[in-house]
Amino acid sequence: MNFTNTCSDPKKTNLYRVQTILSDLTHVFFPVLCQGCGSDIMSPGQLLCLRCQLSLKETRFADFENNPVEKIWWGRLPVEAAMSQFYFTKNSLLQDLIHQLKYKNNKEIGIYFGRAMGHSIRNSIRFTDLKLILPLPLFPDKEKQRGYNQASLLCQGIAEVLQLPVNEHALRRLRYTDTQTHKNRMERWQNVEGVFAAAHNHDLENKTVLLVDDVVTTGATLEACGSAMLEDVGGLRMCIATLAYADN
């Protein structure tokens, strides 16, 4: 076997030099910056530098039964398995990135984080027999104003890893609701009661689906959506995945 050193070939050596120069010039004039801190010290294919990646607090909930996210729905909603990728804390990098995702048109962040969620789910033995990924729906006027549903972007990233279809039309949000952010547990439930419905029941019957949202706190919104799905659809089994878990 001939292990020829490419440096002995002048053409290959010159090509390598040209490629290196072009790469360096591209980095100077079109730098790839970390979307967390703005650093230009980045690994290929990443949106966050290593320092920012390490600052995010992963939960590892996908691997553990009866984790804190699953306990939210004990006695309230039959969930096969549930997980959140990160712990949410106020004034954190994650809060800023979620703000970019929801309000600053940073769609890349959603797909990027969705892939991370997908890898956690794929590596778990608990999310079995998944057939379909469903984003928590926004009210149509709100989605039109924003231009996208952030949960759908997370689903897109998850789907790339799990190789599963996403159905953005299986669920409907029937009316506009105020933000849940400053409401207590009872107010959150009252705010979303009767808001959701299954739009295409035949697409969901006798399937295990993954319901996806960005942040879970009390679980009222996901509970309202999940309850409507289970009431409307026969044989449905449900798993839940969120990007972040905010512990009250």
C-alpha positions in Angstrom: 0.0 0.0 0.0 1.4 3.4 -1.0 1.1 6.1 1.6 2.3 9.0 -0.6 2.8 12.2 1.2 0.6 14.9 -0.5 3.3 17.4 0.2 5.4 15.7 -2.5 2.9 16.7 -5.1 3.3 20.4 -5.9 -0.2 20.7 -7.4 -1.8 19.3 -4.2 0.4 21.5 -2.0 -0.5 24.6 -3.9 -4.2 23.7 -3.8 -4.0 23.2 -0.1 -2.4 26.6 0.3 -5.1 28.3 -1.8 -7.8 26.6 0.2 -6.2 27.7 3.5 -5.9 31.3 2.3 -9.5 31.4 1.1 -10.6 29.9 4.4 -8.7 32.5 6.4 -10.1 35.3 4.3 -13.6 34.0 4.7 -13.1 33.9 8.5 -11.8 37.5 8.5 -14.6 39.0 6.3 -17.4 36.6 7.2 -16.6 35.4 10.7 -18.8 32.7 12.3 -19.6 34.1 15.7 -21.0 32.3 18.8 -24.7 33.2 19.1 -24.3 33.2 22.9 -21.2 35.4 23.5 -20.0 36.5 20.1 -16.7 34.7 20.2 -15.2 33.6 16.9 -13.5 30.6 18.4 -16.0 28.1 17.0 -16.1 24.4 16.1 -17.4 23.6 12.6 -21.2 23.2 12.5 -21.8 24.7 16.0 -23.8 27.8 16.8 -22.3 28.1 20.3 -18.7 28.1 21.4 -17.5 25.4 23.8 -17.6 27.8 26.7 -21.3 28.6 26.1 -22.2 25.0 25.5 -20.7 24.0 28.8 -22.5 26.8 30.6 -25.9 25.3 29.7 -27.1 23.0 32.4 -28.3 19.7 31.0 -30.9 17.7 32.9 -30.3 14.2 31.6 -34.1 13.6 32.3 -34.5 11.5 29.2 -32.6 8.7 30.9 -34.6 8.6 34.1 -38.0 7.4 35.0 -40.1 9.6 37.4 -37.9 12.6 36.7 -39.1 16.0 37.8 -40.8 16.7 34.4 -42.8 13.5 34.5 -43.9 14.2 38.1 -45.6 17.4 36.9 -48.4 15.3 35.4 -48.7 12.6 38.0 -52.4 12.1 38.6 -53.2 14.7 35.9 -52.2 13.3 32.5 -51.1 9.8 31.4 -47.6 10.4 29.9 -45.5 7.5 28.7 -42.2 9.4 29.1 -41.2 13.1 29.4 -38.0 15.1 29.3 -36.5 18.5 29.2 -33.0 19.1 27.7 -31.9 22.0 30.0 -32.6 23.6 33.3 -34.1 27.1 32.9 -32.9 29.9 35.1 -33.6 33.6 34.9 -31.0 36.0 33.5 -29.1 33.1 32.0 -27.6 32.4 28.6 -30.5 29.9 27.9 -33.1 32.6 28.7 -31.4 34.9 26.2 -31.2 32.2 23.5 -34.9 31.3 24.0 -35.7 35.0 23.7 -33.8 35.1 20.4 -35.7 32.0 19.2 -39.1 33.3 20.1 -38.8 37.0 19.4 -35.7 37.8 17.3 -36.3 35.4 14.4 -33.3 33.3 15.3 -34.7 30.1 13.7 -31.3 28.4 13.7 -31.3 28.2 17.5 -34.5 26.2 17.4 -33.3 23.6 14.9 -29.9 23.5 16.7 -31.5 22.8 20.1 -34.0 20.4 18.5 -31.1 18.3 17.3 -29.7 18.2 20.9 -33.1 17.1 22.1 -33.3 14.4 19.4 -30.0 12.9 20.4 -31.1 12.7 24.1 -34.3 11.0 23.0 -32.6 8.6 20.6 -30.0 7.6 23.3 -32.8 6.9 25.8 -34.5 3.5 26.1 -37.6 5.1 27.4 -39.1 6.9 24.4 -40.2 3.8 22.5 -42.3 3.3 19.4 -42.6 7.0 18.6 -44.4 7.5 15.3 -45.1 11.2 15.0 -43.7 14.5 16.3 -46.2 17.3 17.2 -45.4 20.9 18.0 -47.6 22.6 20.6 -49.6 24.9 18.3 -49.7 28.7 18.5 -52.9 30.6 17.8 -52.9 31.3 14.0 -52.9 35.1 14.3 -49.9 34.9 16.7 -48.0 32.5 14.5 -48.7 34.8 11.5 -47.4 37.8 13.4 -44.3 36.0 14.5 -43.8 34.3 11.2 -43.2 30.8 12.7 -43.9 28.5 15.6 -40.8 28.0 17.7 -42.0 24.6 18.8 -42.1 23.6 15.1 -38.4 24.5 14.7 -37.5 22.3 17.7 -39.5 19.5 16.1 -37.6 20.0 12.8 -34.3 19.4 14.6 -35.6 16.4 16.6 -37.0 14.9 13.3 -33.6 15.2 11.7 -32.1 13.0 14.4 -35.0 10.5 14.9 -36.0 10.3 11.3 -39.7 10.7 12.1 -42.4 12.9 10.5 -43.6 16.1 12.0 -47.3 17.0 11.7 -47.9 20.7 12.3 -51.6 20.4 11.5 -52.8 17.6 13.8 -53.5 20.0 16.7 -55.4 23.3 16.7 -55.3 26.2 19.2 -58.9 27.5 19.2 -58.4 30.9 20.7 -55.8 33.4 21.7 -54.4 33.3 25.3 -52.4 35.7 27.3 -48.8 34.8 28.2 -48.5 32.4 31.1 -45.4 34.0 32.5 -46.8 36.0 35.4 -49.7 33.8 36.3 -50.0 31.4 39.2 -50.8 27.7 38.8 -54.6 28.1 38.9 -54.5 31.1 36.6 -52.4 29.2 34.1 -54.9 26.4 34.0 -57.9 28.7 33.6 -56.1 30.6 30.8 -55.7 27.5 28.7 -58.7 25.4 29.6 -60.6 24.4 26.4 -58.1 26.0 24.1 -56.8 22.9 22.2 -58.4 20.3 19.9 -57.2 17.5 17.7 -57.8 18.5 14.1 -57.0 15.3 12.2 -57.9 12.4 14.6 -57.2 9.7 12.0 -53.5 10.8 11.8 -53.1 10.2 15.5 -55.2 7.1 16.3 -53.3 4.2 18.0 -50.0 6.0 17.7 -47.3 7.0 20.2 -46.7 10.7 19.6 -44.1 13.2 20.9 -45.6 16.5 21.9 -43.0 19.3 21.9 -42.8 22.8 23.5 -40.0 25.2 24.4 -40.4 25.6 28.2 -42.4 23.8 30.9 -43.1 25.3 34.3 -46.4 24.1 35.8 -47.3 22.1 32.8 -50.7 23.6 32.5 -50.5 24.4 28.7 -49.2 20.9 27.8 -51.7 19.3 30.1 -54.6 21.2 28.4 -53.3 20.2 25.0 -52.6 16.6 26.0 -56.0 16.2 27.7 -57.8 17.4 24.5 -55.8 15.0 22.4 -56.5 12.0 24.6 -60.2 12.9 24.8 -60.5 13.3 21.0 -58.3 10.5 19.7 -58.6 6.7 20.3 -55.6 4.6 21.3 -53.3 7.6 21.6 -50.2 7.3 23.7 -48.2 10.4 24.5 -44.6 11.4 25.3 -43.5 15.0 26.0 -40.3 16.8 25.3 -39.4 20.4 26.0 -36.3 22.4 25.6 -36.2 23.7 29.1 -37.6 23.0 32.6 -38.3 25.9 34.9 -38.6 24.7 38.5 -41.1 26.7 40.4 
